[in-house]
Amino acid sequence: MNIFSKVVLCVCLSLAIGACSRSATPTKNTNVGIDNYEEDLSAVRVKYDPKPVATAPSEKVPVKEKSSGAIAQLPQQVNSQVDIALDSIAVRNKNVRYSSGYRIQVYVGNDRREVDEAKVFIYQNFPELNTYLTFSQPTYKLKAGDFTSRLDAERYYSFIKQRYSMAMMVPERIDIKKSMQTK
C-alpha cells in the first residue's frame, strides 16, 4: 500500500467516525422572550452636555426655559441643521412642476363637431376640469382633468362614462399646480 492510499483511508475513517458522533442539540429555554429581555445600553448611548457653550467670554448665552419635551433636550446646532435640510427640501419641491397622474380620455375620433360637443359637455358639467385637445391627423383626442390619484379620477369617470361610453382613464404626466385646483 502506498502513502497516498493510506492518507485517503485515514481521511475516510475520520469522516465516518465524525459523522457517527452525536451532534449537540440546543437546550429549550421557555423563558426567552421580549418580556424577559434585559440589556444595559447606557454605555453606548450618546450623552449631550446640557449646558450651552459660549464662544467668547463677553457673549451671554440666553437661558431657555426647561420643558419636559424631547425637542427641548436637543442641542441648538441639531435644530439648525434640521431647519436647513427642511428648507432645501421645500425649495426642491417648489421646483417640481410635473408628476405622474391620470386624465380621463373622453373622446377619440375623426369628427371635429363631436369633439367640440364633448368639450362643451365637460365645460358645462365639470367647469373645474381642464381639457386637453390633441390632433394627430386624422384623429382628435379629448382628455380632461389633472388627477394625482386614480381614486380622484374615478369620481368624475363614472359620470362621464354615462354619456361617453368609450371614455377611459389613462395614466399621464400632469401639472401639479393644476391638479391642486381640482377637488
C-alpha positions as CSV (number, residue, x, y, z in Angstrom):
1,M,0.0,0.0,0.0
2,N,1.4,3.3,-0.9
3,I,1.3,6.6,1.1
4,F,-1.4,8.2,-0.9
5,S,-3.9,5.3,-0.3
6,K,-3.0,5.4,3.4
7,V,-3.8,9.1,3.6
8,V,-7.1,8.6,1.8
9,L,-8.0,5.7,4.1
10,C,-7.3,7.8,7.2
11,V,-9.4,10.7,5.9
12,C,-12.3,8.4,5.1
13,L,-12.2,6.8,8.6
14,S,-12.1,10.1,10.4
15,L,-15.1,11.3,8.4
16,A,-17.0,8.2,9.1
17,I,-16.3,8.4,12.8
18,G,-17.1,12.1,12.9
19,A,-20.4,11.5,11.1
20,C,-21.5,8.9,13.6
21,S,-20.9,11.1,16.6
22,R,-24.0,12.7,18.1
23,S,-24.4,16.4,17.4
24,A,-25.2,18.8,20.2
25,T,-28.8,19.8,20.5
26,P,-29.8,23.2,21.8
27,T,-31.5,23.3,25.2
28,K,-35.0,24.6,25.2
29,N,-35.5,27.7,27.4
30,T,-39.1,28.6,27.9
31,N,-38.3,31.9,29.5
32,V,-36.8,33.5,26.4
33,G,-39.0,36.3,25.0
34,I,-39.4,40.0,24.7
35,D,-40.9,40.4,28.2
36,N,-37.8,38.9,29.8
37,Y,-35.1,40.7,27.7
38,E,-32.7,42.8,29.7
39,E,-29.6,44.6,28.5
40,D,-27.9,47.7,29.7
41,L,-27.2,50.1,26.8
42,S,-26.3,53.1,28.9
43,A,-22.6,52.7,28.0
44,V,-23.3,53.2,24.2
45,R,-25.9,55.9,24.4
46,V,-24.9,59.4,23.2
47,K,-24.6,61.9,26.0
48,Y,-25.2,65.6,25.4
49,D,-23.9,68.4,27.6
50,P,-27.0,70.3,28.8
51,K,-25.0,73.5,29.3
52,P,-24.6,75.7,26.2
53,V,-21.0,76.6,25.3
54,A,-20.3,80.3,24.8
55,T,-17.8,81.2,22.0
56,A,-16.5,84.4,23.7
57,P,-16.4,85.3,27.4
58,S,-18.2,88.6,26.7
59,E,-21.2,86.9,25.0
60,K,-24.2,86.0,27.1
61,V,-26.0,82.8,26.1
62,P,-29.8,83.1,26.6
63,V,-31.1,80.7,29.1
64,K,-34.0,78.6,27.8
65,E,-36.9,77.6,29.9
66,K,-36.9,74.0,30.9
67,S,-39.5,71.8,29.3
68,S,-40.2,68.2,29.5
69,G,-40.4,67.6,25.8
70,A,-37.7,65.7,23.8
71,I,-37.3,68.6,21.4
72,A,-36.1,70.9,24.1
73,Q,-33.4,68.5,25.0
74,L,-31.8,68.6,21.5
75,P,-28.8,70.9,21.2
76,Q,-29.4,74.1,19.1
77,Q,-27.0,73.0,16.3
78,V,-29.1,69.9,15.6
79,N,-32.2,72.1,15.3
80,S,-30.5,74.5,12.9
81,Q,-29.2,71.6,10.8
82,V,-32.8,70.2,10.6
83,D,-34.1,73.6,9.6
84,I,-31.6,73.9,6.8
85,A,-32.4,70.4,5.5
86,L,-36.2,71.2,5.6
87,D,-35.7,74.5,3.8
88,S,-33.6,72.8,1.0
89,I,-36.3,70.1,0.6
90,A,-39.0,72.8,0.4
91,V,-37.1,74.7,-2.3
92,R,-36.6,71.5,-4.3
93,N,-40.3,70.6,-4.0
94,K,-41.3,74.1,-5.3
95,N,-39.3,73.4,-8.4
96,V,-41.1,70.2,-9.2
97,R,-43.7,71.0,-11.7
98,Y,-44.9,67.7,-13.2
99,S,-45.8,64.4,-11.7
100,S,-47.4,61.1,-12.9
101,G,-51.1,61.0,-12.6
102,Y,-54.3,60.3,-14.5
103,R,-56.6,62.0,-17.1
104,I,-59.9,60.9,-18.5
105,Q,-59.9,60.3,-22.2
106,V,-63.4,61.5,-23.1
107,Y,-63.4,61.2,-26.9
108,V,-61.3,59.7,-29.7
109,G,-62.5,60.1,-33.3
110,N,-62.3,61.9,-36.6
111,D,-65.3,64.3,-36.3
112,R,-64.4,67.8,-35.2
113,R,-68.0,68.6,-34.4
114,E,-68.3,65.7,-32.0
115,V,-65.1,66.6,-30.1
116,D,-66.4,70.1,-29.7
117,E,-69.6,68.8,-28.3
118,A,-67.7,66.7,-25.8
119,K,-65.6,69.7,-24.8
120,V,-68.7,71.8,-24.2
121,F,-70.2,68.9,-22.2
122,I,-67.1,68.9,-19.9
123,Y,-67.1,72.7,-19.5
124,Q,-70.8,72.8,-18.6
125,N,-70.9,69.8,-16.2
126,F,-67.4,69.9,-14.8
127,P,-66.0,73.5,-15.0
128,E,-63.2,72.7,-12.6
129,L,-61.6,70.2,-15.0
130,N,-59.1,71.4,-17.5
131,T,-59.5,69.9,-21.0
132,Y,-56.7,68.9,-23.4
133,L,-57.4,68.6,-27.1
134,T,-54.8,67.0,-29.4
135,F,-55.0,66.4,-33.1
136,S,-52.9,63.7,-34.9
137,Q,-54.2,63.6,-38.4
138,P,-56.9,62.4,-38.8
139,T,-57.7,61.7,-35.1
140,Y,-58.9,64.1,-32.4
141,K,-58.4,63.1,-28.7
142,L,-60.0,65.0,-25.8
143,K,-58.7,64.4,-22.3
144,A,-60.0,66.0,-19.2
145,G,-58.6,66.6,-15.7
146,D,-55.3,66.5,-13.8
147,F,-55.7,63.8,-11.1
148,T,-52.9,62.8,-8.8
149,S,-54.6,59.5,-7.8
150,R,-56.8,57.0,-9.6
151,L,-59.5,57.4,-6.9
152,D,-59.9,61.1,-7.7
153,A,-60.2,60.3,-11.4
154,E,-62.9,57.6,-10.8
155,R,-65.2,60.1,-9.2
156,Y,-65.5,62.0,-12.4
157,Y,-65.1,59.0,-14.7
158,S,-68.4,57.4,-13.6
159,F,-70.4,60.5,-14.7
160,I,-68.5,60.9,-18.0
161,K,-68.8,57.2,-18.8
162,Q,-72.6,57.5,-18.7
163,R,-72.6,60.0,-21.6
164,Y,-69.5,58.8,-23.5
165,S,-69.2,55.0,-23.3
166,M,-65.8,55.0,-24.9
167,A,-64.3,57.1,-22.1
168,M,-61.3,55.7,-20.2
169,M,-58.8,56.6,-17.6
170,V,-55.3,57.0,-18.9
171,P,-52.0,57.5,-17.0
172,E,-50.3,60.6,-18.0
173,R,-47.8,63.3,-16.8
174,I,-49.8,66.1,-15.2
175,D,-49.2,69.6,-13.9
176,I,-49.1,69.6,-10.1
177,K,-50.5,73.1,-9.7
178,K,-53.5,72.4,-11.9
179,S,-54.2,69.1,-10.0
180,M,-54.4,71.1,-6.7
181,Q,-57.3,73.2,-8.2
182,T,-59.4,70.1,-8.9
183,K,-61.2,68.7,-5.9
